[in-house]
C-alpha cells in the first residue's frame, strides 16, 4: 500500500510539473543535451521523432516557476541554450548527422499546408461553430498527425511568450538552424505548400467578399467583376504562375490586398451606422486575419529560394512568431467572444447614451421636471402594487402567477412611459453610457472637473426619480387602501399578510441581496432595449414597415411612414419596459423551479407594499421595530438598485469604449472625494451664484456647474499624473480607439483593438 501511494505521488508530480521537470538543473547543459540528442534515430516512427522534437523544444525554453531573473534575462538564457546546442553538434559530427537526418525526414513526411493556412486563423464559417470548436479544443486533447504540421508546431511552442525569445534570435543562429533541419528539397516542398496556402486563403477571401452580405454594404456600388476581391483573384493567379521575384506582380497583389482591407473598413463603418451583426463581425475578423496572412506568405514566397540570406531568414522568423501569437490568440474562447461582441456592445452603449441624455437633470428646472415625472410614475406604480396584491389573493400556480405579474409590470411600465413618467432606478442603465462617452474625451484637469459636474447631475437625477416615486406612491397607496376600506369595509391585507410583507422588506435578512439582484435585472433590461434597437436598424424594419404594401394600402403612404418613424423611436423603450416586466415577474418563478430562494426588490414597489401593509395594521404599526427595519430595507433597496444597475452599465460602457484603467481610477477617486466633501450636490440641485462674472472666452455649458465650484482635485496624485501626461498627448479618443466611428476616415474604422486577429 505504501509503495502504491509513493507511486501515485510520483505520477502526480510528473503530471503537475510536466516534462520540463527533467531539466531542473539549468547550469549543466552538456549531460542533459547529450542524453537528449543521442536518443533520436531516423529509424524511429514519426510520432516518436515528433515527441523527441517536442522534448528538445522544452529543454530550450524551460523556465522555473520561481526565479530571480526577469523575462529579458530568461530570453537570453534560451538563446544561449540554442547556441550551445548548435556548437555541441558541430563538435560531435556523428550525432549531428543523425539529428539532421531525423529532422529532415520528419519534415518531409509532414504536410505544412494546414500550418500556413489554418494555424491561428478562424476557419469555421460561423461564429457559434468557431466557439464550439474552441471549447472542444480546450477540453479534448490534441493528437499529433503527420498530415498536419500545425499540431507539431503548436506542441513545440505551447506558450504565447515563446514568440518573444524566438523573435530575438539573430540571423546567424537562424541560418544554422535552417541548415540543420532542412535542405533544398524541403525548401522546394514547403515553397509549393505556401503557394497552396495562398490559393486557399485567397479563395476564401473572395468567397466572402462577393457574398451578398458583404456586397450590399460596400460603397460605392460596383459590378461583381469590378470588385477588388475578383481583381485579387485574377492578379493572384497570374502571380503564382510566374516567377516569385516579379516586382510588378508582387506590387500589384499587395496593393489589391490593401484595397480589400480598406473595403472591410468601410463595412465596419456601415455596421456602426446601421446596426451590428455578430456573425458578420466574425466573418470580417476572419477576412482581415486571412488578408494579413496572405501578405505574410507573399513576403515569404518571394524570399524562400534565398532562405539562407539575411532577408529570407528574417521573414521566416516573422512568420513563425506570427503563427505562435495567432495560435494562442485564436485558442482563447474569451478573446473570441470579446472581439465578436465588442462592436455590438459599443453599439448598444451608444444608443443607450443617446436615449439616456434626456434623463439627466442639468439644472433646477430639469430637476423639478424629473421630480414631477417621477411622481407620475409613483401614482401609476401604486396601481401596480394594488394589482400585485390582488393577484396574490387568487392563489394560482407559480407559473401563471408569474406570467400575470409580468403582464402587470409590463403594462404599468408602458403606461408610465406613455404619460411621460419616470420609474426610479431604471435610468442608471441608460445614463451611465452617457457618462462613459464623456470619459472618452477626458484629457485635462478642466475636463475632469466638467466630468465631475456631469456625474453629480447624473446621480441627482437618480435621487430626484426616487424621491418623486416614493413621495407619490406612498400617499396614493394610502388613499387606495382607505378608499377600499371605506367602500368595501375590508383591509387590503390581512394582519398575517401585512406582517409577512414588512418582514420580507426588513433590512436584516435577504433584502439587500434581492435588491442587488434587481439592479442586475434593471441592467439586463437596458441590454435588451439596446439589442432591440440594433436589431431594428440591422433588419431595416423602418423601411419594411413604411413600404409594406398592405399597410400602405390601409393607412396610406404618409401615415405608414409616420408609424414606421414612431416605431423606430420607441422600439427600445417598448422592449426595455416589457423585458423588465418579464424579468421582475418571472425571476421568482424560475427560482422556485430550481429550488433557489430568490426574489426581487424594487424601491418603488417596496414603498407601495410597505404603505399598504402599514395601513392594514393601523397606527400602532409605526412604533414597531419591523416597520422601521422595513423602512431601512427600502432605503437600502433604493441605494443598491441604483448602484448595481449603474455599475454594471458603466462597466460595460467603459469596456466598450476602451477607456483606460488609469482614467477610470482617476474618475472614481475624484467622484468619491467630491461626495465626501459636498454630498448634497449629489441629491439636490445647486443654487446659482448671483453676480458672479463669467470670464471672456469661457466655454461653460449651460446647466453645467462652474469649474470653480467643483471640489478641487489637483492635489490628487493620479490627477496630477494625468495632468502631466495630458500635455504630451492628444485628446484621448480612447473611447473610440479600436472601433469604427462614422465621423472617422475609413482607414481608421477598423482600429487596432477591433482587429486583434491582425495585431497578434
Beta strands, then each sheet from edge to edge (+ up, - down):
end
